[in-house]
Amino acid sequence: MKTSNIIYRFIRVSIAIGSIALFFNPLTVQASDHESECFNSVQGKIPWNDDKNMNWEPENVKQLCAGTTKPAEPGACFLSVLDGRVNWGKGITWDWQNIINLCAGSNNAKNTVGCFEQAVGKGLDWRDAILFCQRADK
């Protein structure tokens, strides 16, 4: 009887510790800190359109920053594409949402943009190039 009580208590403590570890995972906290830092480096500082409007819809900034571990990179990626240095196959004028899709969560703006340029240069459709380069950055 005593052994079964010890085992029961051990299982309860193990479940409690596991639950705490799941909810307070330092990697989750750290990732959200990176995303918050990214948000703050974009909102009010980087224009999202050709009119140089720096007042982003918060959800758009969150999408751009989601998953990054290098907070400056998604904004740098967005800005380099918006500034007209990247040809998507039919010109250099981009829809802002497509730039967000390409740069979302980027940890290396130069590599993300370079990946896209190479993919399009090899004949890949721009939509497929965005998907390919999103995966290549992770």
C-alpha positions in Angstrom: 0.0 0.0 0.0 2.8 2.4 0.9 4.6 1.7 -2.4 1.5 2.5 -4.5 1.1 5.8 -2.6 4.7 6.7 -3.4 4.2 5.8 -7.1 1.0 7.8 -7.2 2.6 10.9 -5.7 5.6 10.5 -8.1 3.3 10.5 -11.1 1.3 13.5 -9.8 4.5 15.5 -9.2 5.9 14.5 -12.6 2.7 15.6 -14.4 2.8 18.9 -12.5 6.4 19.6 -13.4 5.8 18.6 -17.0 2.8 21.0 -17.2 4.8 23.9 -15.7 7.7 23.2 -18.1 5.3 23.2 -21.0 3.6 26.5 -20.1 6.8 28.3 -19.1 9.1 27.1 -21.8 12.0 29.6 -22.0 12.3 29.2 -25.8 8.7 30.3 -26.1 9.3 33.3 -23.9 12.5 34.1 -25.8 10.8 33.8 -29.2 8.1 36.1 -28.2 10.7 38.6 -26.9 12.3 38.6 -30.3 9.0 39.1 -32.0 8.2 42.0 -29.7 11.6 43.6 -30.4 10.9 43.1 -34.1 7.5 44.7 -33.8 9.0 47.7 -32.1 11.7 48.1 -34.7 9.1 48.1 -37.5 6.0 49.9 -36.2 6.5 53.7 -36.8 10.0 53.2 -38.2 9.7 51.3 -41.5 7.2 52.4 -44.2 4.8 49.7 -45.4 3.9 51.4 -48.7 5.2 53.7 -51.4 3.5 56.7 -49.7 6.0 56.1 -46.8 3.2 55.4 -44.3 4.8 54.0 -41.2 1.6 53.3 -39.3 1.1 49.6 -39.8 -1.9 47.5 -38.9 -0.6 45.6 -35.8 -1.6 42.2 -37.3 0.6 42.9 -40.4 3.6 43.6 -38.2 2.9 40.5 -36.1 2.8 38.4 -39.3 6.1 39.9 -40.5 7.8 39.3 -37.2 6.3 35.9 -36.4 9.0 33.3 -35.7 12.1 35.4 -36.1 15.0 35.0 -33.7 16.8 38.0 -35.2 14.5 41.0 -34.7 16.0 43.4 -37.2 15.9 41.0 -40.1 12.2 40.9 -41.1 12.1 44.7 -41.3 15.4 44.9 -43.2 14.0 42.3 -45.6 10.8 44.2 -46.1 12.5 47.5 -46.6 15.0 46.2 -49.2 12.1 44.7 -51.3 9.9 47.8 -50.9 12.8 50.1 -51.9 12.5 48.6 -55.4 15.7 46.6 -55.5 14.0 43.2 -56.1 12.4 42.2 -59.4 9.6 39.7 -58.9 9.6 38.7 -62.6 7.3 41.5 -63.9 8.8 44.5 -62.3 10.0 46.0 -59.0 6.7 47.3 -57.7 5.4 44.9 -55.1 2.2 44.5 -53.2 3.0 45.0 -49.5 1.3 41.7 -48.6 3.6 39.8 -50.9 6.6 41.4 -49.2 5.3 40.4 -45.8 4.8 36.8 -47.1 8.4 36.7 -48.4 10.0 38.3 -45.3 7.8 36.9 -42.6 10.0 35.5 -39.8 13.2 36.0 -41.7 16.4 35.6 -39.8 18.7 36.9 -42.6 17.3 39.6 -44.8 20.1 39.3 -47.4 19.7 35.5 -47.7 15.9 35.7 -48.0 16.0 38.3 -50.7 19.0 36.6 -52.4 17.1 33.3 -52.4 14.1 34.9 -54.0 16.1 36.6 -56.7 17.9 33.4 -57.5 14.7 31.4 -57.6 12.9 33.9 -59.9 16.1 34.1 -62.0 16.0 30.4 -62.6 12.4 30.6 -63.9 10.4 29.8 -60.7 7.1 31.6 -60.5 7.3 34.4 -57.9 4.6 32.8 -55.7 6.5 29.5 -55.6 9.8 31.4 -55.0 8.2 33.1 -51.9 7.2 29.7 -50.6 10.5 28.1 -51.3 12.5 30.9 -49.7 10.3 31.0 -46.6 11.2 27.3 -46.0 14.9 27.8 -46.9 15.3 30.5 -44.1 14.0 28.2 -41.4 
